[in-house]
Every structure is written in structure tokens, then in C-alpha cells.
């Protein structure tokens, strides 16, 4: 193992674990990344020494909690290039962020007969909320197909655009195919007809350098647990002109300015969309998590090692008879390998691999329409992070081949 990867792995105690007496190979990162020691330590500190609510009290523990909470917001704003911290709204995850926009944006700006565009590669979290909105508001949902290799069909997309389209909601990077979408082209074309663009960045935030100002997207959503932070915390970035006009998602404490029985006025951004007590410690943990993520992105040796591991994985999967990975040779694919193998069920393969210490995901990956474009049985997904290495790839391939041999 090269020094850059070895040094980075030291941040993650879980990676030295054993499963059934075998060294753990954790390749389920697209579902949830492992948590570094710096994040675990901050969670412990906030549970023991800064366990208080934010924005409400003047005592020391409350002020410490509030300070750490706001540092988490500042870290997010800096990491994605937000023009201001007020445009960073904390949610429980990508799913909650997208549901918030589907609800609040549509209430304010969508009318019967309008259209919403998504793509065939969407996670259920960026499909079902828009289906629900279409039912509520009498809106038509249009779906951009993906090509055989998982690429976004730009020509089909351009043909769908019209003045009736109010929202384009697309993934930055498919959680199944690992293919990055051409966001600059998608966003520019949507804006040319007056449509807003929401980007599901759950995977893209991990494998891309995100600058929301440069992208000019209207909304960007992602989850903390995909990028070293805890579960239960997510982000919605939005342009001020939309956020200020959208009604709040929920009512309650901390999102108000003045309250009477006759009328309530709402607080400023981002409080307007953060009713109730937030996941305070998880939000604070964005600071160490994203600092580590930035360190990884800026470490050339680490990124070179990761690219080498992905290249090795591509070559090894390509050599297995009967294995089908639709996006394997797509130059826009990063980090994620989803495939199926003739004659075996994905779940059976994964169960055997688990006994060999290898953790992968199987099934429909919360993207049933996309998976069923290629196969009815589901797929096996292996997903890599900067802490993974070439030796783990070889262990994965050995376990995969042994499992397939046992099942055929």
C-alpha cells in the first residue's frame, strides 16, 4: 500500500476491523462512508461537554454548541463555494432537502399544466418527491433517458425543454452507474427557458470539486454521511432569490420572527427553513469531515492512488466472463461499479462475499427504473473512497470469483 493511502486510512479506525476472521474490505461507500476519528471525537465532545440547544440560551454550554453548529455551516458554505452562509440550510439528508424544494418551490412557482424534468438515472429521492408534486399540482413529469453506457442524453433533453418547464432536477452523479452528468450544459439550457435546476449531489459531492456559484445551479443537495460526517444531517444550498420567495417547509420554533394568534412572521434565512431542534452535533461535524475531504481532494498522491485502484478494478471486472457493467468504460464514471453476472443472483454473491470480509451493496439501489433498464434481478455495487486501495480491489476480485464459482 502506498504511503498516501496508508496515512489517510489511519483516520478511520473501522478500516482495521475484521469480519468473520477476514480483513474488512469496505466497498459500500456509496451507501455510507466510514467515519473518521476527528468526527467521532467531536460527537463525543458535544455529547459530554457542549450538550445544549442552539440559538436560545446565553449560558456557556449553549454558546459553545451554537458556535460549533455555525462553524459546521461555515465549513459547508466554503466547501461548495456558496456566496453566503445564509444560503446553507441544514436538513436530515439529501432526501429531506429535495422534498423541501419539491414542496416549497412548487407551492410558490408551479401551476397546473407546467412541467418538471428529471432523468432516467435518478435515485428514488429525486423521483418520488416530484411524482408527488405532479399529483398535487397537476404538473407533467418528463424523463430524460440515459444512453446504453449511462450517459445523459443531452439531445433528448434539449428537445424536451420549453417555457412550460419550471424545474429540472438531476443527479450530479448516478448512485448506480457512477456517471457524472454534464451539469454546465444542463443548467445553461434550463435557464434559457426560465427553468430552475436542482442538483442531487449525494454522490457528486464526494467525487467532484463542487462550486455552486460557478455551476450556477439554483439548488444543490447532499448528505453528510456520504462524505465522512454522521448520518441524519444534510444540506440544501439555494439561491437567495428562490429561498426568499419560497414559503417555509415546516412551522415551529426557531423559524419565526414574531408570533401572535393573529399572524406569524418568519425568520431570516436560513432559520426560515429550520424549524425545531436540528441535529446539532451532526451539523457541527461537517467542519472536521469536510476539512478531511478537502485534504483528500488536494492530495495528489492520494488521488493518483485512488485512480490506480479504479483502473485496476475496471481491468479486473472486464476480464470476468458473463459480467455486465453498463458504465464500465464510460470516461465520466468515477468511484462506483454496478454490475450483474449471468447465471447468479446478486444477493447470493454478496452474502458469500460477506463471509470473506467484503462489504458491497446489492439490489435495486433505490433506483428501480434505472436498474430494470438493464436487468430485472438487481445489481452488485462496489464503491470506492480515497481510503480504499489496490490490495482491497484484488481481495474483492478474488472473493467475487470464488462466490461466482460456488454458485454456478
DARAMO-V438371 format. One line per field, one symbol per residue. ss: DSSP state (~ for helix, > for strand, _ for the rest). phi: phi as a letter, one per 20 degrees, with the letter a starting at -180 (. if undefined). burial: 1 if it has 9 or more other ideal C-beta (glycine too) atoms within 8 Angstrom, else 0. A space follows every 10 residues. Layout:
# DARAMO-V438371
ss: ???
phi: ???
burial: ???
This chain:
# DARAMO-V438371
ss: __~~~~~~~_ __~~~~_>>_ _>>_>>_>__ ______~~~~ ~~~~~~~~__ _________~ ~~~~~~~~~~ ~~~~~~~~~~ ____~~~>>> >__~~~~~~~ ~~~~~~~~~_ ____>>>>>_ ___~~~_~~~ ~~~~~~~__> >>>>_>____ _>_~~~~~~~ ____>>>>>> >_>_____>> __~~~~~~~~ ~~___>>>>> ___~~~~___ _~~~~___>> >>>~~~____ ___>>>>>_~ ~~~_______ _____>>>>_ ___>>>____ ~~~______~ ~~~~_~~~~~ ~~~~~~~~_~ ~~~~~~~~~~ ~~~~~~~~__ __>>______ __>__>>>>> >____~~~~~ ~~~~~__>>_ >>>____~~~ ~~~~____>> >>>______~ ~~~~~~~~~~ ~~~~~~~_
phi: .ffgfgffff fcfffefdcl mdffdeddff ebffdfgfff ffgffffdcc ebedmcddfg ffffffffff ffffffgffd mffbffedde ceqggfffff fgfffffecd cgnfccdcdf effgfdcfgf ffffffdmde edcefdfgen ffeffffgfe fbfffdbddc ffbffdemee efggfffgff ffdneecdde dgeffedcee cffffmfebc cbdffecnef fncbccebfg feffeffffc dqfmdddccb feacdefffe ggdcfneeff fffffgffff ffffgffeef ffffffffff ffggffffee fmeccgdgdf feebmccdbc cgncegffff fffgfenddc dcoellbggf gffdbeencd cdcdcgeebf ffgfffffff ffffffee
burial: 0001110110 1101100010 0101111111 0011110111 0110110001 0111000000 1111110111 1111111111 1100101111 1011111111 1111111101 0001111111 1111111011 1111001011 1101010011 1111011001 1000111111 1111111111 1010011111 1010111111 1111111101 0100101011 1111111111 1111111101 0110010100 0001110000 0001000011 1111110111 1111111111 1111010010 1111110111 0111011101 0011111101 0011111111 1001011111 0111011111 1100101001 1101100111 1111111111 0111111011 11110010
